Amino acid sequence: MPIYKQKERNKDGLYKYKVRINYTDAYGKYKQMTRTTYGLAEAKALELQLLSQLSSKEVDSSITLQKLYDEYTRNTKYDIRQSSIETRKTIFDHHILPYLGKVKLSNLNVKILTEWKNEINEKNLALRTRKNIYANLRACLNYAVKMEYLSTSPLTKVDNFRDAYHQDKNVDFYTPEEFLKFKAAALATAEKNDYFDYYVFFCIAYYTGARKGEIHALRWNCIKNNQLSISKSITQKLKEDTETPPKNKSSIRTMRIPLPLTNILNEHKKRQQKAIPSWTSNGFICGYYRCLRDSNIELENQRYAQAAGIKKIRIHDFRHSHASLLINNNINPLDVAHRLGHSNVSQTLKTYSHLFPKETEKAIAVLNKIV
């Protein structure tokens, strides 16, 4: 950390000094910071000031939120799914950077963040959307803390979005009786059109609880010894189909296939092999050459529900239907969590807590005996 005396002098006769600080940034890159002043005493004071700035990260906190986001995106792009990156980009481009992009980290305080929250509330977005926006900004600022650009995140002092009139919606699902009606309508349509892939898709969704993207990625070689292995997911939200690992590590799982689904898959396999001379086990179970289109699946979902004379539920609600069936038949929550690919049992209990009425009655019965 040298101080260099120059030939120049100011009007008071003091020599000009160049102060240079050598340091390594958060990425291990060698950098220099150079400043000038007049007089040796001032040069030494300047050196101490620059060293203090480096230790407190005031230099790092001078970057804007836009630059932080660019760096955050660059350094985390291999850690999350491409679809998640696209979703994050949309959130930042529309709800965060237009308001906070030019703000320096050192100036990002509770007042500015509260004003930003008010702007977002004015958009009348759904509570879940606003909470997602907050979560993305929180993750970015947590990255700034991790990289030591900030000592703490100022967002921790600003509460998440709330809605006094918001009520969480219970998950929707088909009862076994409703699904059998849906299944019969789907099968009738499949037989009429001589195309069974949509019928098989919904059966997989109900009997396994797999997510839509996970079903899209299923190939025939994912089935072995009457077990189904889920290790991929396909999203259609991008410009082209993108195959990635599933939602999280716990989503990579192998489960036993129930007998009704085994029969459905065996029949479907025979039909494909007969229709496709070059059939191999690498083809998609639903669609073979290319997975089914999300928009078409939604249309078929509507058609089957109307034909069956029952309510229409979302595609994801077939997953809830699977969970509700298991829970209402007293299946251990740990086993339910495994089939759904949840990271832990608490996630399963939180999502489906309203489906455990028998456990509540059982607890009351036990307590009533303590007299």
N, C-alpha and C positions, 0 to 999 in steps of 0.2 A: 504494500500500500504506500507507494512512494509519493513524495512531494518534490516537484521539479521547479527550480528557480529559473525564470526567464530573463532576458535582457531588458525587456520593456519596464518602464516605470510610469507611475501616475503623476499627477501634478503635485502631489505631496512628497514625491521622491521615493515612494514605496515600490519595491520590486514586484513584478507580477509573478504569481506562483500557479503552477498547474498541479491539481490534486487528482490522483488516479486511484480508483478502488477496483481491485480485481476480485471477482466472485463467481460462484457457480450457481446457475439458476435451478429451478425445480426439476428440470429435465437433465441435469448434469452437464449442461453446456457452459463452456467458459465464456465469461463476459467481462466487460470493463465499463466503468462509469467515470467520466472525466469532467471536472469543473475547474474554473479559474477564479482567482481572487488576488488581492494585493496585500502584501505584508505577510511575514512569516507567522505571526501570531494568528492572523485571520485564516491562513492556510491550514494551520493545525486545528483550529476550531471547526473549519469546514470539513476536514477529514473525520473528526469525531461525529459531526452531524450526519455525514453520509453513512458512516458505519452504523449509527443509531437507526437511520432509515431502513437499512438493509435488515437489521435484526428485528425490527418491528413490522417489516414487510410493507412499509408505506410506499415503496417503489412499485411493488406488485399490485397493491390495491389501487393504483392510479389507472389501471386498465378499465375499459368500459365493460358493461355486461355483455355487449355484442361480441367483443373480443374473447371474453371468458366463455361464452356459449360456443363460439367457433372452435376454441381449443378443447372444450369439454366434449363436443361432438366428435372431433378428430381422434381424441384419445379413448373414447368409449365405444367407437363404432364396431369393434370386434367383440364387445361384451354382451350385446343385446341383439335381438332379431331385427332384420331389416324393416319389417312392418312397424316395429316399435320405434325405430329411428324416424320413419316417415311420419308417424303420429306425433312424435315429439317435435319434429320440425314444424308441422302444421300449428301446433299449440304455441310455439315460440313466435312464429311468423305472424300469427293473428292476434295473440293475446298478451304477449310479454314484451317482445322487442320493440313494437311500435311505441310503447310507453316508457320502457326502461332501458332500451338498447344503448342510448347515448350517455346514460348515467354511469359515472365512475364508481367502482366498488367502494372507494373511500367515502363517497357521498351517499351511498345507499343506506338510508335510515328508516326508522319506523314511520315517520311522517310521509315520506315518498311512497313507501310500500302500502301504507293505508290508503293514500290517494289512488294508487294503482288498483287496489281492491275495490274501491268505490266505482272506478271506471268499469271494471269487469262486471260488478253487480248491476250496473246500468244496462248491460246487454241482455238482461233477462235470460241468461243461459240456465240450463238445468243444474241443479245442485251438484249432481255427480260430475258434470263437465267442469264446473268451477273448482271442485275439489281436485280434479285431475290436473287442471292448470296450476293450482297451488303446489301440488306434489312435484310437478316437473320443475318449477322454479326452485323449490326446496332442494331437489336433487342437484341442480346446477350449483347452487350456493354451497351445498355440502361439499361438492367437489372443490370449490374455491378454498374451503377450510382445509380439506385434505392436502391440497397443494400448497398450503400455508400462504395463500394470498390474503386471507382474512383469518383473524384469530377466532371469531365466532360468526355464525350466520345471523344477520339482522332479522331474518324472517322468523326466527324462533320467538321474537317478541311480538309477532303479529299473528293473531289467531287465524285458523283455517276458515274457509267460507262456511256459513251456517244459514239455515232457513227455519224460522220459528214455526212455520206451517208445514214443513216437509215431513212426510211420513214414509218410512222405508216400505217398499212394496215387497210383499211376500212372493217367493218364487212361484211360478205357475207350473203345473204339471198335469199329465194324464194319469188317471187311475188305471189299473189293469183292464177294467171293463171298457173304458174309453179308448185305450190303445188298441184293444182287439177289434173294436169297430173301425178305427183308423186303418189298422193293418189290413182288414178285410177289404176296405174301399181301395187301398193302394194296390192290393193284389188283383182285384177285379180290373182296375185300370191297366195294370201291367200285362195281364193276360189279353185284354182287348187290343192293346197296342203292340203286343209281343216285344215289349222292352221292360226289363225287370230291374234295371240299375237303381232307379229312384226308390222303388220298393225295398230293395236290399239296403240302400243307404239308411232309410229310416229305421229299419230293423236293427242294423248295427248300432245306431244312435241310442235306441231304447234298451237293447239287451246288454250293451257294454258301458254306456255313459260316456263314450268318447266324445271329444270336442269335434266340431265340424271340420276344422283344418286337419285334425288327426285322422278322421275318416277319409278325407280327400287323399291323404298320403299312403293309405293302406294298399299294399300290393299282395298278391297271392303268396309270395314267399314270406310274408309276415305271419303266416299261419303254419304252425308245426306242432304235431302231437296234441291237437285239439286245444292249443293255446294261441292267443293273439298277442303279438309283440308290437307295442307302439313306441316308435323312436323318432318319428318324423312328423312334420306338419306342413301343410301347404296353404299359403295365403293368396287370395286373389285381389287384394286391395291395391297392389302395385300395378305397374304397367303390364307385367306378365306374371304368370304363376311362379311363386318363389317357394322352394322347399327348404325348410330349416329344421333344426331340432325343435321339439315341442316347447310349450310355454316355459317350463323350468325343469330342473334335473329330476324332480320327483315325478314329472309327467312321463318320463321314460319308464315303461312298466310292461309286465307280461301278465295276462289274466286268462283264466279258464273261460272257454266259450260254452255257454249254456246249450243244452240239446236243441231247443227250437231254432236257435240261430245256426247251429251246426248243420241242421237239415236244410235250412234256407241257403246257406253258403255252398253246400255240396251241390244242390240243384242248380244254383246260379253258375257254379264252376263248369258243370257239364254243358250248360247252354252256351257259355262262352267258348268252350273248347270245340263245340260243334260248329259254331258260327265263324270262328277265327282259326283257319288251318294252321297259321303260324303262331298259335297261342303259346306263351311261356309264362312261367310263374312270376315274371318281373312286371306283368301288366297290372294296372290298377284294378282293384276289386270292383269299384264302381266307375265305369267309363272305359276301362281297359287302356285305350290309347292316351286318353286325357281325362283328368278328373272332371266330375260333373260341375256345371256352372252354378254359382251361388244363386243367381237370379232365377234360374230354372227350378232349382230346389225349392225356393220360396213359393213359386207358382204351383208346383206340385203339392206342397204342404197345404196351401189354401184349397186346392181342388179336392184333396182327399178328405180334409176336415168337413167341407161342405157336403160331399157325397156321403159321409158317415153320419151327418147330422149332429156334429159335436162342435165345441168351441175350437178355434184355431189357437195354437200356442206357437211361440218362437222355436226356431231350430234348436237353440241352446236349451230350451225347456225340456227337450227329450232327455237331456243329461240330468236335469232336475227330476224328471219322471223316474229315471233309473234309480237315483238316490232315494227318492221317497218310497219306492217299492221296497228297497232293501231295509230302510230304516223302520218302516211300518211293519216289517216282519222280523224285527228284533235282531237284525244283523249287527255284529260288533262294529262300532264306528271306525275302528282301526282298519277293518276290512273294507268298509265303504270308502274310506280315505284312499286306500291303495287302488281300488278300482277306478276312482275318479282322478287319480294322479295328484292329489292334494299334497302339499309339502308337510303338513302335520294334521293331526286329528282336530286340533283347535279350529283350524280353518273349516273343516267339515261341520263341526258343532256350531260354529258361528253362522254359517250359511243356512243350515237346516235345523236350527234350534227349535223352531215352531213345529217340527215334525216329530218331536219326542214327547207327546202328551202322556203316553203310557208310563214313561219314566217318572214324570211328575206325580202321577197317581200312585205309583209304586212307592215313591219317597214319602208321600203323605200317609200311606198305609203303614209304613214302618214307624213313622213318628207317632201315629195314633196309638200305637201299642205301648208307648213309654208313658205310663201313668203311675 
